[in-house]
């Protein structure tokens, strides 16, 4: 049984006589700073800059950068309604309370 291993950023694909298996590296995401100052966490590597979260934020706490990516413009306005969570097609933003 010979194994061929391909390394990827997300993990390793092990190819052997069985169907492909994927070992995924679990990365812990730590936010810096006080959560009260940044009530919304944005995964910029997942974000495709569609603007849905900014457009539908009921309190307008989110804003858009010139390149279209969202950012927390008014953190004091966030009510943790999780609208950005529910509407993001790529699961790239979370406004849930910790």
C-alpha positions as CSV (number, residue, x, y, z in Angstrom):
1,X,0.0,0.0,0.0
2,X,1.9,3.1,-1.2
3,X,0.8,6.5,-0.1
4,X,1.2,9.8,-1.9
5,X,0.8,12.9,0.2
6,X,0.1,16.3,-1.3
7,X,0.6,19.2,1.0
8,X,-1.8,22.1,0.8
9,X,-2.3,25.2,3.0
10,X,-5.6,23.8,4.2
11,X,-4.3,20.4,5.1
12,X,-2.9,17.2,3.4
13,X,-4.6,14.9,0.9
14,X,-3.4,11.3,1.4
15,X,-3.8,9.2,-1.7
16,X,-3.6,5.4,-1.2
17,X,-5.5,2.4,-2.4
18,X,-8.6,3.7,-0.6
19,X,-10.6,6.8,-1.7
20,X,-9.0,10.1,-1.0
21,X,-8.9,11.1,2.7
22,X,-8.4,14.7,3.8
23,X,-6.6,15.6,7.0
24,X,-7.6,19.2,7.7
25,X,-5.5,21.4,9.9
26,X,-7.7,23.2,12.4
27,X,-6.5,26.8,12.8
28,X,-7.5,28.7,15.9
29,X,-8.6,32.2,15.2
30,X,-7.7,34.7,17.9
31,X,-8.9,38.3,17.7
32,X,-6.8,41.0,19.2
33,X,-8.2,43.8,21.3
34,X,-11.4,44.3,23.2
35,X,-14.5,42.6,21.6
36,X,-16.5,45.7,22.7
37,X,-14.4,47.8,20.4
38,X,-14.9,45.4,17.4
39,X,-18.2,43.6,17.8
40,X,-18.0,42.1,14.3
41,X,-15.3,39.7,13.1
42,X,-14.6,39.6,9.4
43,X,-12.7,36.8,7.7
44,X,-11.1,38.8,4.9
45,X,-9.7,35.7,3.2
46,X,-13.3,34.4,2.7
47,X,-14.9,37.7,1.9
48,X,-15.7,38.3,-1.8
49,X,-16.6,42.0,-1.2
50,X,-20.2,41.6,-2.3
51,X,-21.5,44.4,0.1
52,X,-24.5,42.5,1.3
53,X,-23.5,42.8,5.0
54,X,-23.0,46.6,4.6
55,X,-26.2,47.2,2.7
56,X,-28.5,45.2,5.1
57,X,-26.9,46.2,8.5
58,X,-30.0,47.7,10.3
59,X,-27.9,50.1,12.4
60,X,-25.3,51.0,9.7
61,X,-22.4,50.0,11.9
62,X,-20.6,48.5,8.9
63,X,-18.9,50.5,6.1
64,X,-17.1,49.8,2.9
65,X,-13.4,50.4,2.1
66,X,-12.6,51.8,-1.3
67,X,-11.9,48.2,-2.6
68,X,-15.4,47.1,-1.5
69,X,-14.4,45.1,1.6
70,X,-16.5,45.7,4.7
71,X,-15.2,47.1,8.0
72,X,-16.7,48.1,11.3
73,X,-17.2,51.8,10.9
74,X,-19.4,52.4,14.0
75,X,-18.8,49.6,16.6
76,X,-21.0,51.4,19.2
77,X,-24.1,50.9,16.9
78,X,-23.8,47.1,16.7
79,X,-26.8,45.4,18.3
80,X,-25.6,41.8,17.6
81,X,-28.6,41.1,15.5
82,X,-26.6,38.7,13.4
83,X,-28.1,39.9,10.1
84,X,-24.6,40.0,8.6
85,X,-24.1,36.4,9.7
86,X,-27.3,35.2,8.1
87,X,-27.0,37.0,4.8
88,X,-23.3,36.5,4.0
89,X,-23.1,33.9,1.3
90,X,-19.5,32.9,2.2
91,X,-19.8,32.9,6.0
92,X,-17.1,35.5,6.1
93,X,-18.5,37.7,8.9
94,X,-19.9,37.1,12.4
95,X,-21.7,39.5,14.6
96,X,-22.7,37.1,17.3
97,X,-22.1,37.9,20.9
98,X,-19.3,35.9,22.5
